[in-house]
Amino acid sequence: MIGSLAVVGLSILISVSFIGFAGWKFDLMFSMLPTVLIAVGVADAVHIITEFRTNHKSLNDRREAIKRTIYLTGLPCMFTSLTTVAGFTSMAISPIKSIKHFSMYSAVGVVGAFVLSITFLIIFLSFGSRQCRSSSSENPVKKDLGKKLLKKMLQLIATFDIKNRWTIIIVSFLILLFAAAGIFQMKVDSNYLSDFSDQVDIKRVTMRVDEVMIGCLAISIAVDDTIHLVARYQHEFRRSGNYRDALMCSMTHVGRALFITSIVLISGFLIFLNSLMDSLAQFGVLIAATISVALLADFFLMPALIIVFKPFGPEFSTKEEGTTAYTPCAHL
């Protein structure tokens, strides 16, 4: 927890420093920066820490656990950061100065969060005993109860995905059609901006900020989690040669980090409900709802699509010549 908070805090400091070097002033958009960097920084940190703890327990060697953690999470974290940076830098062409500046210092902060995650956070994890030692003062049954329950839930989800993959795809498609139809039914009931002409700067800026912030941030969070799960799915498929075994292993492992990350972010954004400004409260609810839907899609729709369409290639036997015998995720 300390390491992840430090990553977020330092990445915000990097963005502030960039604003100072660029000679810009703090504007209204800057208030959204901590929210963005918390979403990005916490997600990467949770994946790295979860992976490290699992590897440290299974390998019983801190150094080897760190090496394997970097191997498994480094590339997905880099891809998630690059997609987020691409999303923010695309707003740099905006004629609105505050949005243009926000896109640049947010992108710098995201890059800073990634670099800190694979350097500072890894260094932070390197301290401690080399071997994994469990506390004798704690009841091991009580200590592992939460992990066992979460593992069982994720295994049940993976089994459900395998048995009901076509049902999941069809239901998701129907929900998508229903949602698409609902978009055209949206209308503003009461908005003080409607009293202004479309030529008024404050109206154009406010409406543009609302569209950009909710859209880019929501897409970033959804894509980040999907990248982590798909990357691990592909890694496990290359080891097992079986889509079902790979799903069970990746869901049990990375799914844990996705679940924790989503719960933390949902709880964080729902704090906006305490705001006296309705726009901020609605913003928090919309982002929390988006994260919830993205988590459900990652847990159900994405695995069903992969099992049906087999994007990683045909299945193969690990007993064939030249392949390494596959060992199921016993350490999970």
C-alpha positions in Angstrom: 0.0 0.0 0.0 2.8 2.4 0.9 4.6 1.7 -2.3 1.6 2.2 -4.5 0.7 5.5 -2.8 4.3 6.7 -3.2 4.1 5.9 -6.9 0.9 8.0 -7.3 2.3 10.9 -5.2 5.6 11.0 -7.0 3.9 10.9 -10.4 1.7 13.8 -9.5 4.9 15.7 -8.4 6.4 14.9 -11.8 3.4 16.4 -13.6 3.5 19.5 -11.4 7.2 19.9 -12.2 6.5 19.6 -15.9 3.8 22.3 -15.6 6.4 24.5 -13.9 9.1 23.9 -16.5 6.6 24.6 -19.3 5.6 27.9 -17.7 1.9 27.0 -17.5 -0.5 28.0 -14.8 -2.8 25.7 -12.8 -6.3 25.6 -14.3 -9.5 23.8 -13.6 -8.5 20.7 -15.5 -5.6 20.2 -13.0 -8.1 19.1 -10.4 -8.7 15.9 -12.5 -5.0 14.9 -12.5 -4.9 13.1 -9.2 -7.9 11.0 -10.2 -6.3 10.0 -13.5 -2.9 9.1 -12.0 -4.6 7.2 -9.1 -6.4 5.1 -11.6 -3.3 4.4 -13.6 -0.8 4.1 -10.7 -2.9 2.0 -8.4 -3.7 -0.5 -11.2 -0.1 -1.1 -12.2 1.0 -1.3 -8.6 -1.6 -3.8 -7.6 -0.7 -6.1 -10.5 3.0 -5.9 -9.7 2.5 -6.4 -5.9 0.0 -9.3 -6.4 2.4 -11.0 -8.8 5.3 -10.5 -6.6 3.6 -12.0 -3.5 2.5 -15.0 -5.4 6.0 -15.6 -6.9 7.7 -15.0 -3.6 5.5 -17.6 -1.9 6.0 -20.2 -4.7 9.7 -19.6 -5.4 10.7 -18.8 -1.8 13.3 -16.4 -3.1 12.8 -12.7 -3.2 15.3 -12.0 -6.0 13.9 -14.7 -8.3 10.4 -13.5 -7.4 11.2 -10.0 -8.5 12.8 -11.2 -11.8 9.7 -13.3 -12.6 7.4 -10.4 -11.6 9.1 -8.0 -14.0 9.0 -10.7 -16.7 5.2 -11.2 -16.4 4.0 -7.7 -15.6 6.6 -5.4 -17.3 5.3 -5.7 -20.8 1.6 -5.5 -20.0 2.2 -2.4 -17.8 4.2 -0.8 -20.6 1.4 -1.4 -23.1 -1.3 -0.1 -20.7 0.7 3.0 -20.1 1.3 3.5 -23.9 -2.4 3.2 -24.7 -3.2 5.7 -21.9 -0.6 8.1 -23.1 -1.8 7.8 -26.7 -5.4 8.6 -25.5 -4.3 11.7 -23.6 -1.9 13.0 -26.3 -4.7 12.7 -28.9 -6.3 15.6 -27.0 -3.3 17.8 -27.7 -4.9 19.0 -31.0 -7.7 20.6 -29.1 -8.0 24.3 -29.7 -8.9 24.7 -26.0 -5.8 25.6 -24.1 -6.7 24.0 -20.8 -7.5 20.6 -22.5 -4.3 20.8 -24.6 -2.2 21.4 -21.4 -4.0 18.7 -19.5 -3.3 16.2 -22.2 0.4 16.9 -22.0 1.0 16.9 -18.3 -1.3 13.9 -17.8 0.7 12.0 -20.4 3.9 12.9 -18.6 2.4 11.8 -15.3 1.3 8.4 -16.8 4.8 7.8 -18.1 6.2 8.8 -14.7 3.8 6.4 -13.0 5.0 3.5 -15.2 8.7 4.3 -14.7 8.2 4.5 -11.0 6.3 1.3 -10.9 9.0 -0.7 -12.5 11.9 1.0 -10.7 10.9 2.6 -7.3 8.2 0.0 -6.5 10.4 -2.9 -7.5 13.2 -1.5 -5.3 10.7 -1.1 -2.5 9.8 -4.8 -2.9 13.4 -5.9 -2.8 13.7 -5.0 0.9 13.0 -7.8 3.3 14.1 -11.4 3.9 15.1 -13.3 0.9 12.9 -16.3 1.8 9.2 -16.1 2.3 8.4 -16.4 6.0 4.9 -16.7 7.3 4.0 -15.1 10.6 3.6 -17.8 13.3 1.4 -15.5 15.4 -1.3 -15.5 12.8 -3.8 -18.3 12.3 -3.0 -19.7 8.8 -6.5 -20.9 8.2 -8.0 -17.5 9.0 -5.2 -15.7 7.1 -5.8 -17.7 3.8 -9.6 -17.7 4.1 -10.1 -14.6 2.0 -7.7 -15.8 -0.7 -9.3 -19.2 -0.9 -12.8 -17.6 -1.2 -11.6 -15.3 -4.0 -9.8 -18.1 -5.8 -12.9 -20.3 -5.6 -15.0 -17.5 -7.0 -12.7 -16.9 -9.9 -12.5 -20.6 -10.7 -16.3 -20.7 -10.8 -16.4 -17.8 -13.1 -13.8 -19.4 -15.4 -15.8 -22.7 -15.4 -19.0 -20.7 -16.2 -17.3 -19.0 -19.1 -16.2 -22.3 -20.6 -19.6 -24.0 -20.3 -21.7 -21.0 -21.4 -19.4 -19.1 -23.8 -22.0 -18.8 -26.6 -24.7 -17.7 -24.2 -22.4 -15.0 -22.8 -21.6 -13.7 -26.3 -25.2 -13.6 -27.4 -26.4 -11.9 -24.2 -23.6 -9.4 -24.4 -24.5 -8.6 -28.0 -28.2 -8.0 -27.0 -27.1 -5.8 -24.1 -24.9 -3.8 -26.5 -27.8 -3.3 -28.9 -30.0 -2.2 -26.0 -27.3 0.2 -24.8 -26.7 1.6 -28.3 -30.4 2.3 -28.6 -30.5 4.0 -25.2 -27.7 6.4 -26.2 -30.0 8.1 -28.8 -32.6 8.5 -26.1 -30.4 10.6 -23.9 -31.3 14.2 -23.4 -30.5 17.0 -21.0 -33.3 17.7 -18.6 -31.9 20.9 -17.1 -28.7 22.6 -18.0 -27.8 26.2 -17.4 -25.4 26.0 -20.4 -28.4 25.7 -22.7 -29.2 29.4 -22.0 -25.9 30.4 -23.7 -25.2 30.5 -27.4 -23.0 27.8 -29.0 -20.5 30.6 -29.7 -19.9 31.3 -26.0 -16.5 30.0 -24.9 -17.6 28.8 -21.5 -20.3 26.6 -23.0 -18.0 25.0 -25.6 -15.2 24.5 -23.1 -17.4 22.9 -20.4 -19.2 20.6 -22.8 -15.9 19.5 -24.4 -14.3 18.8 -21.0 -17.3 16.7 -19.9 -17.0 14.6 -23.1 -13.3 14.2 -23.1 -12.8 13.4 -19.4 -15.4 10.8 -18.9 -14.7 9.1 -22.3 -10.8 9.0 -22.1 -10.6 8.0 -18.5 -13.2 5.3 -18.7 -11.6 3.8 -21.9 -8.2 3.9 -20.3 -9.3 1.9 -17.2 -11.2 -0.6 -19.2 -8.4 -1.2 -21.7 -5.7 -1.5 -19.0 -7.3 -4.4 -17.2 -8.1 -6.2 -20.4 -4.5 -5.9 -21.6 -3.2 -7.5 -18.3 -5.7 -10.4 -18.5 -5.1 -11.1 -22.2 -1.3 -10.9 -21.9 -1.4 -13.5 -19.1 -3.9 -15.6 -21.0 -1.6 -15.7 -24.0 1.4 -16.6 -21.7 -0.4 -19.4 -20.1 -1.7 -20.7 -23.4 1.8 -20.9 -24.8 2.7 -23.0 -21.7 -0.4 -25.3 -21.7 -1.5 -25.4 -25.3 -5.1 -25.5 -24.0 -7.5 -22.5 -23.9 -9.5 -23.9 -21.0 -6.4 -24.6 -18.8 -4.9 -21.2 -19.7 -8.2 -19.4 -18.8 -8.4 -21.2 -15.4 -4.8 -20.2 -14.6 -4.9 -16.6 -15.8 -8.3 -16.0 -14.3 -7.2 -17.3 -10.9 -4.0 -15.3 -10.9 -4.5 -12.0 -12.8 -8.2 -12.0 -12.0 -7.4 -11.5 -8.4 -5.5 -8.3 -9.2 -8.2 -7.1 -11.5 -10.8 -7.6 -8.8 -8.8 -5.8 -6.1 -8.0 -2.9 -8.5 -11.6 -2.5 -9.6 -12.9 -2.5 -6.0 -10.4 0.1 -4.9 -11.1 2.4 -7.9 -14.9 2.0 -7.6 -14.7 2.9 -3.9 -12.5 5.8 -4.7 -14.7 7.3 -7.4 -17.9 6.8 -5.3 -16.4 9.2 -2.8 -17.5 11.9 -5.2 -21.0 11.2 -4.1 -20.2 13.4 -1.1 -19.5 16.4 -3.3 -21.9 19.3 -3.1 -21.5 19.7 -6.9 -23.9 17.4 -8.8 -21.6 17.3 -11.8 -18.8 15.8 -9.7 -21.2 13.3 -8.1 -22.5 12.2 -11.4 -18.9 11.9 -12.7 -18.0 9.6 -9.9 -21.1 7.4 -10.4 -20.5 7.2 -14.2 -16.8 6.2 -13.8 -17.6 3.7 -11.1 -20.3 2.2 -13.3 -17.9 2.0 -16.2 -15.3 0.2 -14.1 -17.9 -2.3 -12.9 -19.1 -3.0 -16.5 -15.5 -3.3 -17.7 -14.8 -5.8 -14.9 -17.8 -7.9 -15.9 -16.7 -7.8 -19.5 -13.2 -8.9 -18.6 -14.4 -11.8 -16.5 -17.1 -13.0 -18.8 -17.2 -11.6 -22.3 -13.5 -11.5 -23.1 -12.8 -15.1 -22.0 -15.8 -16.4 -24.0 -14.6 -14.6 -27.1 -11.1 -16.0 -26.8 -12.3 -19.6 -26.3 -14.6 -19.3 -29.3 -12.4 -17.6 -31.8 -9.0 -18.9 -30.5 -6.9 -15.8 -31.4 -3.6 -17.4 -30.1 -3.7 -20.2 -32.6 -4.8 -23.9 -32.6 -4.4 -25.9 -29.4 -1.4 -28.3 -29.1 -0.2 -31.0 -26.8 2.7 -30.2 -24.4 3.8 -33.8 -24.6 4.9 -33.3 -28.2 8.6 -33.3 -28.9 10.4 -30.0 -28.3 7.9 -28.7 -25.8 8.1 -28.4 -22.1 5.7 -30.4 -20.0 3.0 -28.0 -18.6 2.6 -27.8 -14.9 -0.8 -26.4 -13.8 -1.0 -23.4 -11.6 -0.4 -25.4 -8.4 1.2 -22.4 -6.7 -2.0 -20.4 -7.0 
